Every structure is written in C-alpha cells, then in structure tokens.
Amino acid sequence: MIKDINKLILIARQLRPGTVTYKEKDINSIDFSRYKFAIENMIETENVFIRNSNIKKDIIIQDPKQYYRKTLDKYKLHYHEYYIDYNPYWKEYPKRYNSLMFFSYDMRKHFKSLFPGFPTSAFGKYSYFVFPENNCKIAVAPDEDFIYSFIDYGIDDIYEFNKLIFNLYRSITKSSFRPNSYDEWKDKLIDMQIQFKEKYNKKPNIKYKSISDICNMFNISEKQFYDILLNEKLINFIQSITNPNKNGFLLVNCDKNGLSKIRNSCECWTDGTCLLINSKLFDWNELLWFIKNKI
C-alpha cells in the first residue's frame, strides 16, 4: 500500500499541470478531430512534429498554458525569457514560458537514416509525435535550435550572449546579475547604465573588457557600443536585435495553409493544447492508418 502511494506521488511530481494521460485501451475516448489539421498534414506529407521526454506514457494531452516553463541556460542566467517573452516585437508569438516545444521532422528521411533515433533524443528517453490543436499559433525558429537562431548582430549562441550581458553588468556595477523577474531585469539594466554614465563622465577613456567582448560578437566598434550605453536604453537595443522578423522566425496558424509553410528541422513551439502519441505505440504505417480513421 505504501509503495503504491509513493508511486502515485512520484507520478504526480513528474507530470506538469495541465497534463492528462491515456492508456492505449482508452484511445477511443479522445476527440482526434480537435487536432485534425496537424493529423492531416502528417498523413499527406509524412512531415511530423516530434519531441522527447523522460515521462513514459502511451498518450498525453497537454495544455502548456497551465505550466510555467523555466528556460534552459547552461549558465543558469535565463535572460532570454525577459528579452523574448516580454519583448514587444514578440507580442503576437506564444510565450515560451507557457509553451510546448517540438521539432519539425521528415519521416521519409528518418527511414533512410543510418541512425535509428530521433534528433530530439537528447532531451529524453521517449519520443512522441506531437499534434497541436486546430488553429492555435505555432512559432517556428529558423534553426534546429532556438538558441542558435539569432543571426542579427552576430548572436550565434543565446547562452553566450547572456553571459556577455552578465559580465558587462558585473564589470560596471561590481555586482552579480541574477534577476528574478522582468521588472528587476529592466530596472537593473537602467541602473547599470546610470552608473556607466557617471563613470564615463569622470573618466571618458575608461575601458572594459566586457564591452570589447560584446563588440567582438556584434562586429561593431567600441565607440558604437559606448554610444548605445550613453544615449539609448540598452534594453531597447537588446529587444531590437532579437526582433523575430530580423532573425527569420515565422508565426503560423495550425491549419492547412500555415502548416505548409513550416520547413523541416526547425524548433517550433505553441501554447495551444497538444496531443502526444508515443512513437512506440504503433508502427508508422499502422499509426497512419489508425489516425486517419479517427478524424
């Protein structure tokens, strides 16, 4: 009895809020018509959305808006939540902190590949086909990983960009920079610029290695970046260079027309409810036949 209770507690901890799971025997209770456009796109093109997880279930229905997703960041800084999800240029896009991520993938290439796994296997043991609900918004990165998708101003790695911002803040203020909210992030950057202007006015030839490092990434002169710190709001500059339109991102509706615009091998995300089917539940042809008869 105690073992059963502990198992249930463990399962409860594993599953995100907004998550419902089904066993194969319960599959007929699912309304597949809710995911009709994504299912039809898979049947017609054999292009799929795939994601991996360490949660092993037959079928999952997940509403990501009910879960606050913390960003990944090898430096544990997480600044891109603030300059993406709170960025006015990203206003129409699903908030990444309330979204489910997945990968656009060509199953025809999969069967020709010498490697048996999916490209998302690094993110968990179990692979799932993902079907976003009809007419939800899907954001599409121009690269297979969101982190490497910001080509404007030479940001080839968001984590490294975050680290440069951290070093800039620390070199000017002599303090750490680990904000817990967007407002704190914004206020601290404003305060950093105030401190920089005070130091610059006292010593105009002041130099910072952190500024040199940022200029090397952006391929701009130190004078150009000094002008930004002295005459602009740094937060506005960061929001501008991470503008999705400048960096090749795409926003589509989950319908026949929108899904046709999504290239393969791109990271995607949506805040719409998604149906996830374990890739091991059916073989590929069986899945196509089964799901075609459910819509």
C-alpha positions in Angstrom: 0.0 0.0 0.0 2.8 2.4 1.0 4.7 1.5 -2.2 1.6 2.3 -4.3 1.1 5.6 -2.6 4.8 6.6 -3.1 4.5 5.6 -6.8 1.4 7.8 -7.2 3.2 10.7 -5.6 6.2 10.2 -7.9 4.0 10.2 -10.9 2.2 13.3 -9.7 5.5 15.1 -9.4 6.6 14.1 -12.9 3.5 15.3 -14.7 3.2 19.0 -15.4 -0.1 20.9 -14.6 -2.5 20.8 -17.5 -1.5 17.2 -18.4 -3.8 14.3 -18.9 -2.6 10.8 -19.8 -4.3 7.9 -21.5 -3.5 4.2 -21.9 -3.8 2.6 -25.3 -7.1 0.9 -24.3 -8.6 4.4 -23.6 -7.7 5.8 -27.0 -11.3 5.8 -28.4 -12.3 8.3 -25.7 -10.0 11.0 -27.3 -11.5 13.6 -29.7 -9.0 13.4 -32.5 -10.9 16.0 -34.6 -9.5 18.7 -32.3 -6.1 18.0 -33.9 -7.4 17.5 -37.4 -5.1 19.9 -39.3 -1.9 18.5 -37.8 -3.0 14.9 -38.3 -4.0 15.6 -41.9 -0.6 17.3 -42.6 1.2 14.2 -41.2 -0.8 11.8 -43.3 -0.4 13.9 -46.6 3.3 14.9 -46.2 4.8 12.5 -43.7 6.2 15.6 -42.0 5.7 15.3 -38.3 6.4 17.2 -35.0 8.5 15.3 -32.6 9.6 15.8 -29.0 11.2 13.7 -26.4 10.6 13.3 -22.7 11.6 11.1 -19.7 7.9 10.5 -19.0 6.7 7.2 -20.4 3.0 7.2 -21.3 1.0 5.9 -24.2 -0.8 9.1 -25.0 -0.6 12.6 -23.4 -2.8 15.6 -23.8 -1.1 18.7 -22.5 -2.2 22.3 -22.1 1.2 24.2 -21.8 -0.5 27.5 -20.7 -1.1 25.9 -17.3 2.6 25.3 -16.7 5.3 27.9 -16.2 8.3 26.6 -18.1 11.8 27.7 -17.0 14.2 28.4 -19.8 17.2 26.2 -20.3 20.6 28.0 -19.9 23.9 26.4 -19.3 25.0 29.5 -17.2 21.6 29.5 -15.4 21.0 33.2 -16.2 17.8 32.8 -18.2 17.8 36.4 -19.5 16.3 35.4 -22.8 12.9 34.9 -21.1 12.9 38.6 -20.4 14.1 39.9 -23.8 11.9 37.4 -25.7 8.7 36.8 -23.9 8.4 40.5 -22.7 9.6 41.9 -25.9 7.0 44.0 -27.8 8.4 42.6 -31.1 7.3 39.1 -29.9 3.9 40.2 -28.8 1.9 38.0 -31.2 4.1 34.9 -30.6 3.3 32.2 -28.0 5.1 32.9 -24.7 7.9 30.4 -24.5 7.4 30.1 -20.7 3.8 28.9 -21.4 4.6 26.7 -24.5 5.4 23.2 -25.5 8.5 22.8 -27.7 8.9 20.3 -30.6 10.8 19.7 -33.7 9.7 19.6 -37.4 10.9 16.4 -39.0 10.6 14.5 -42.2 9.8 10.8 -41.6 10.8 9.8 -45.1 14.4 10.9 -44.3 14.1 9.1 -40.9 13.6 5.7 -42.5 16.6 6.3 -44.8 18.8 7.3 -42.0 21.6 5.1 -40.6 20.7 6.3 -37.2 17.6 4.8 -35.6 16.8 7.6 -33.1 15.1 10.9 -33.5 17.0 14.2 -33.4 15.3 15.1 -30.1 16.5 12.0 -28.3 19.0 14.1 -26.2 16.0 15.6 -24.4 14.5 12.3 -23.0 14.2 8.6 -23.4 10.8 8.5 -25.0 9.8 10.0 -28.3 6.3 11.4 -29.0 4.5 12.6 -32.1 3.0 16.0 -31.4 -0.3 17.2 -32.8 -1.1 20.9 -31.9 -4.8 21.7 -31.7 -6.6 23.3 -34.7 -5.9 27.0 -35.4 -3.5 27.5 -32.5 -0.4 29.7 -33.1 2.9 27.9 -33.9 6.2 29.7 -33.7 9.0 28.4 -35.9 12.7 29.1 -35.4 14.9 29.4 -38.5 17.3 26.8 -37.0 17.0 23.4 -35.4 17.6 25.0 -32.0 16.1 28.3 -30.8 19.4 29.1 -29.0 21.3 29.4 -32.3 18.7 31.2 -34.3 19.7 34.9 -33.7 21.9 35.8 -36.6 21.2 39.6 -36.4 24.3 41.3 -34.9 26.2 38.0 -34.8 24.5 36.4 -31.8 25.3 32.8 -32.7 24.5 31.5 -29.2 22.0 33.0 -26.8 23.6 31.4 -23.8 26.9 33.1 -24.7 25.1 36.4 -25.2 23.5 36.1 -21.8 27.0 35.5 -20.3 28.3 38.7 -22.0 25.5 40.7 -20.5 26.2 39.3 -17.1 29.9 40.2 -17.5 29.0 43.7 -18.6 26.8 44.3 -15.6 29.3 42.9 -13.2 32.2 44.9 -14.6 30.3 48.2 -14.3 28.4 47.7 -11.1 30.7 45.2 -9.3 27.6 43.1 -8.5 26.1 39.9 -9.7 23.2 40.0 -12.1 20.6 37.3 -11.5 17.1 39.0 -11.7 14.0 37.0 -10.7 11.5 39.0 -12.8 11.3 41.1 -15.9 10.9 44.3 -13.9 14.0 43.5 -11.9 15.9 42.8 -15.1 14.8 46.1 -16.6 15.5 48.2 -13.5 18.9 46.7 -13.0 19.9 47.4 -16.6 18.7 51.0 -16.3 20.7 51.4 -13.1 23.8 49.9 -14.7 23.6 52.5 -17.5 23.3 55.3 -15.0 26.4 54.0 -13.2 28.3 53.7 -16.5 27.5 57.3 -17.5 28.7 58.5 -14.1 32.0 56.7 -14.5 32.4 57.7 -18.1 31.8 61.4 -17.3 34.6 61.2 -14.7 36.9 59.2 -17.0 36.0 59.3 -20.7 38.8 56.9 -21.7 37.6 54.2 -19.3 37.9 50.7 -20.8 36.0 47.4 -20.1 37.0 44.0 -21.4 33.3 43.1 -21.2 32.5 45.8 -23.8 35.3 44.6 -26.0 33.8 41.0 -25.9 30.3 42.2 -26.8 31.7 44.3 -29.7 33.6 41.2 -31.0 30.3 39.3 -31.0 28.4 42.1 -32.7 31.3 43.1 -35.0 30.9 46.8 -34.1 33.3 49.3 -32.7 33.6 50.1 -29.0 32.6 53.7 -29.9 29.3 52.4 -31.3 28.5 50.4 -28.2 29.6 53.3 -25.9 27.1 55.5 -27.8 24.4 52.9 -27.1 25.2 52.8 -23.4 25.3 56.6 -23.2 22.5 57.6 -25.4 20.0 54.7 -25.7 18.2 52.3 -23.4 20.2 49.1 -23.6 17.1 47.1 -23.1 15.5 48.6 -26.2 18.7 47.8 -28.2 18.6 44.2 -27.0 14.9 43.9 -27.9 15.6 45.3 -31.3 18.4 43.0 -32.3 16.3 39.9 -31.1 13.3 41.0 -33.2 11.9 37.8 -34.7 11.4 39.5 -38.1 15.1 40.4 -38.3 16.2 36.9 -37.4 14.0 34.8 -39.7 11.4 33.5 -37.3 7.9 32.5 -38.5 4.5 32.6 -36.9 1.7 30.5 -38.4 -1.7 29.2 -37.6 -2.2 25.4 -37.2 -4.2 25.0 -40.3 -3.6 23.5 -43.8 -2.0 26.7 -45.1 0.1 27.5 -42.0 1.5 24.0 -41.6 2.6 24.0 -45.3 4.9 26.9 -44.5 6.9 25.1 -41.8 10.3 23.8 -43.0 11.7 20.6 -41.7 14.4 20.5 -39.0 13.3 23.6 -37.1 12.4 24.1 -33.5 8.8 25.0 -33.0 6.6 25.9 -30.1 3.0 26.6 -29.3 0.8 27.5 -26.3 -2.1 25.5 -27.7 -3.2 22.2 -26.3 -1.3 19.3 -27.9 -1.9 15.6 -28.4 1.2 13.5 -27.9 1.4 9.9 -29.0 4.3 7.7 -28.0 6.2 6.7 -31.1 6.4 3.1 -29.9 2.6 2.8 -29.5 2.2 1.9 -33.3 4.5 1.2 -36.1 4.5 4.0 -38.7 2.1 2.6 -41.2 -0.3 1.4 -38.5 -0.3 4.9 -37.0 -1.1 6.5 -40.3 -4.0 4.1 -40.9 -5.3 4.3 -37.4 -5.2 8.1 -37.0 -6.7 8.7 -40.5 -9.8 6.8 -39.4 -10.1 9.0 -36.3 -10.7 12.4 -37.9 
